[in-house]
Amino acid sequence: MSKLNPTIARVTKRIIERSKPGRQDYLELMDREADRAPEREQISCSNLAHAFAGALDDQAAMKADRGPNIGIVNAYNDMLSAHQPYGRYPERMKIYAREVGATAQVAGGVPAMCDGVTQGQDGMELSLFSRDVIALGTAVALSHAMYDGVVCLGICDKIVPGLVIGALRFGHLPVIFVPSGPMPSGIANKEKQRVRQLYAEGKVGREELLASEMGSYHAPGTCTFYGTANSNQMMMEMMGLHIPGSAFVQPGTKLRQALDRRAVHRLAELAGTRERTFARCVDEKAIVNAAIGLLATGGSTNHAIHIPAMARAAGIMFDWDDLAELSSAVPLIARVYPNGPGDVNQFHAAGGMGYVIGELLDAGLCHSDIATVSEGGLAEYAREPGLDEAEALVWRDVGPSGDDSMLRPASSPFQPDGGMRLVTGNLGRGCFKSSAVEPERWTIEAPCAIFEDQAAVAEAFKAGELDRDVVVVVRFQGPRANGMPELHKLTPILGVLQDRGYRVALVTDGRMSGASGKVPAAIHVTPEAYGGGALAQLRDGDVVRVCAATGELSTGADLASREAMPDPDHQRGVGRELFAMFRDGADGAERGASAMLAAAGF
């Protein structure tokens, strides 16, 4: 294991120094919460009776206070393929708990949106703020003072960050995250992308498109592309919050069940101890490790928003300058679709997270000395789990990459720096996912075409108005404008224009999907257009320059002499009016785009 890279050491030190007041306040609060947590005998009999009443099989054990009681926060629903397996988890986990003299109860459920279902629909405007709702729901679930440890059942886009934020307010307890794993591989993701572009061009119909999509999304489990859901699982490994190697083991397998069982047993071991509480595990080094994993694997751009939000909930201040500087030191050692040919199942088979963590540790490119939920440090996560002849859980060395088109050593990476770059200028600050874009397209300078929703872009595309070199600007898509929806429908359209030979880029204060791919894009632009950000002063035809190589996002137009375009009215329907307080209170994308954290003063 090499000495820590000096850039990573410098950035980490800066984050620690910057975060001292907030981090100290947070840890002092967690220590007070631990000190004041009531013993069972201090809770009134009436309160206990209510808590025990539904636990028919465990009432005697709970009454006798025989062992720790584990709270399960469950994001189950069977509309979301990744979360469908969670339906049976609580009953299994209660059995696993009894095996070690513990008990378990479902503390509460939290909502779990599928962005794949709401993409391009009005409901997508609730998606980002569902993270705050999930955090609040987690806090409600854990507010009953009945739990000695927490299992969080969640995988997908906003769900894991929301669970992390909520659970951090109960950071005096140990917390383990338990994924359910990816669905088996379906049709190749490249083929799915090809059919989507053909549909965008009108060359195939809805029947062919639906058949293609159902061939890709076809079974319980996480979608197999490397989007936000699977990037979440990567981060939980990099932060040491899973049982090692849990991220990409498929549902319904004996190995999956063994890992889930071990999570409950381990949580029972941690109950009542203070060395590996959630507050101690999620520290500055763990946050830096999450960002390093994102960069090293070319993960979802959504985490440029989620990492700062999760960090704030732990009293830690992390910003895009930190992300950009880390990116300069962290090589891209994984290519998983949409950044490469294979999906997460192939990634896992080639060595997966065990290989990635092992390479990063050996090269001194991440923090080894973090507190993990496992017995040791991060080195335990550089191995892969398996079952021996007796079907007992064991961990083995990963060995070399099983597919160098997908995983490479840090000494011979796909590119020398990470998959995310910061672009800045007189149009604001934004993120550019360079890992998915060919280097010859890292710089685009062209007249802009301005839109205020993705449907208008689609109409202009169909009319042939975008058949040229163009920077497509989609504004008033930020958190305060409409909840910052993903603009996933733009990907096939812009991909077609690029394939036709045009030099095309996207600039937006909205988000792109975690599956955003080959088209250069400056996204999450802050300040957002709503409220007078620079994007609101752009006009059609202004020449815009987007350059990942130099980190530039600018225009030569005289913005200072112009009035900003008026803010659009907020839309109603699909429950959007209920989220007015989240829009009104949201802060900028770089701080995590959260009304809840802003209101809490973090």
Sequence and secondary structure as in RCSB ss.txt:
>XXXX:A:sequence
MSKLNPTIARVTKRIIERSKPGRQDYLELMDREADRAPEREQISCSNLAHAFAGALDDQAAMKADRGPNIGIVNA
YNDMLSAHQPYGRYPERMKIYAREVGATAQVAGGVPAMCDGVTQGQDGMELSLFSRDVIALGTAVALSHAMYDGV
VCLGICDKIVPGLVIGALRFGHLPVIFVPSGPMPSGIANKEKQRVRQLYAEGKVGREELLASEMGSYHAPGTCTF
YGTANSNQMMMEMMGLHIPGSAFVQPGTKLRQALDRRAVHRLAELAGTRERTFARCVDEKAIVNAAIGLLATGGS
TNHAIHIPAMARAAGIMFDWDDLAELSSAVPLIARVYPNGPGDVNQFHAAGGMGYVIGELLDAGLCHSDIATVSE
GGLAEYAREPGLDEAEALVWRDVGPSGDDSMLRPASSPFQPDGGMRLVTGNLGRGCFKSSAVEPERWTIEAPCAI
FEDQAAVAEAFKAGELDRDVVVVVRFQGPRANGMPELHKLTPILGVLQDRGYRVALVTDGRMSGASGKVPAAIHV
TPEAYGGGALAQLRDGDVVRVCAATGELSTGADLASREAMPDPDHQRGVGRELFAMFRDGADGAERGASAMLAAA
GF
>XXXX:A:secstr
     HHHHHHHHHHHHHHHHHHHHHHHHHHHHHHH   GGGS HHHHHHHHHT TTTHHHHHTT S EEEEEE 
  SSSTTTGGGGGHHHHHHHHHHHTT EEEEEEE     HHHHTTSGGGGGHHHHHHHHHHHHHHHTTTS  SEE
EEE  STTHHHHHHHHHHTTTTS EEE    B    S HHHHHHHHHHHHTTSS HHHHHHHHHHHS SSSB SS
SSHHHHHHHHHHHTT SSTT TT  TTSHHHHHHHHHHHHHHHHHTT STT HHHHSSHHHHHHHHHHHHHHT  
TTHHHHHHHHHHHTT    HHHHHHHHHHS B B  TTSSSS HHHHHHTTHHHHHHHHHHHTT S S    SSS
S GGGGGEEEEE TT  EEEEE  S S TTTB  TTS SBSS S EEEEETTEEEEE GGGS GGGSEEEEEEEE
ESSHHHHHHHHHTTTT SSEEEEE S SHHHHS  B TTHHHHHHHHHHTT  EEEEESSB  TT  SS EEEEE
ES TTTT GGGG  TT EEEEETTTTEEEE S GGGS          STTGGGGHHHHHH   GGGTS HHHHHH
T 
